[in-house]
């Protein structure tokens, strides 16, 4: 569950939700005990969310994030933004 309050967190909260890998994000200033309990219950008891989150985690663990970031920065530095 993502409780966005800064920077890119709203984007990633919505991304997780739209990928059906977690509940709808709740802004930190709107978070209540009831909303948190409902989200935790959903994550614990919804097999499809658990499977999707596991699948995304497996994909991310298989990536070389540092090498990808370096390649992206080098492309931008060289003017290749495509």
C-alpha positions as CSV (number, residue, x, y, z in Angstrom):
1,X,0.0,0.0,0.0
2,X,1.3,3.4,-0.9
3,X,0.4,6.5,1.1
4,X,1.8,9.3,-1.1
5,X,2.9,12.5,0.5
6,X,5.9,13.7,-1.6
7,X,7.5,13.7,-5.1
8,X,6.7,10.8,-7.4
9,X,4.8,8.8,-4.8
10,X,1.3,9.7,-6.2
11,X,2.5,8.4,-9.6
12,X,3.8,5.1,-8.2
13,X,0.7,4.7,-6.0
14,X,-1.6,5.0,-9.0
15,X,0.7,2.8,-11.1
16,X,0.6,0.0,-8.5
17,X,-3.2,0.4,-8.2
18,X,-3.8,0.3,-12.0
19,X,-1.5,-2.7,-12.4
20,X,-3.8,-4.4,-9.8
21,X,-0.8,-5.0,-7.5
22,X,-2.1,-3.2,-4.5
23,X,-5.0,-1.1,-3.2
24,X,-5.8,2.4,-4.3
25,X,-3.3,4.8,-2.8
26,X,-4.5,6.9,0.2
27,X,-2.9,10.3,0.7
28,X,-1.1,10.5,4.0
29,X,-3.4,13.3,5.3
30,X,-6.5,11.2,4.4
31,X,-5.3,8.0,6.0
32,X,-7.5,6.6,8.8
33,X,-7.3,3.4,10.8
34,X,-10.3,2.1,8.9
35,X,-8.7,2.8,5.5
36,X,-5.4,1.2,6.5
37,X,-7.1,-1.9,7.9
38,X,-9.2,-2.3,4.7
39,X,-6.1,-2.0,2.5
40,X,-4.1,-4.5,4.7
41,X,-7.1,-6.9,4.6
42,X,-7.3,-6.5,0.8
43,X,-3.5,-7.2,0.4
44,X,-3.6,-10.3,2.7
45,X,-6.8,-11.8,1.3
46,X,-6.7,-11.1,-2.4
47,X,-4.8,-13.8,-4.2
48,X,-4.7,-11.9,-7.5
49,X,-3.1,-8.8,-5.9
50,X,-0.5,-11.1,-4.2
51,X,0.3,-12.9,-7.5
52,X,0.6,-9.6,-9.5
53,X,2.8,-8.0,-6.9
54,X,5.0,-11.2,-6.9
55,X,5.2,-11.1,-10.7
56,X,6.3,-7.5,-10.7
57,X,8.8,-8.1,-7.9
58,X,10.3,-11.0,-9.9
59,X,10.6,-8.8,-13.0
60,X,12.3,-6.0,-11.0
61,X,14.7,-8.3,-9.4
62,X,15.7,-9.5,-12.8
63,X,16.6,-6.0,-14.0
64,X,20.0,-4.3,-13.6
65,X,18.6,-1.0,-12.5
66,X,21.9,0.7,-12.1
67,X,23.1,-0.2,-15.6
68,X,19.7,0.9,-17.0
69,X,20.0,4.2,-15.2
70,X,23.5,4.8,-16.5
71,X,22.5,4.0,-20.0
72,X,19.6,6.4,-19.8
73,X,21.8,9.2,-18.4
74,X,24.4,8.6,-21.1
75,X,21.7,8.8,-23.8
76,X,20.3,12.0,-22.4
77,X,23.8,13.5,-22.1
78,X,24.5,12.6,-25.7
79,X,21.3,14.3,-26.8
80,X,19.5,11.0,-27.7
81,X,16.2,11.3,-25.9
82,X,14.3,8.8,-28.0
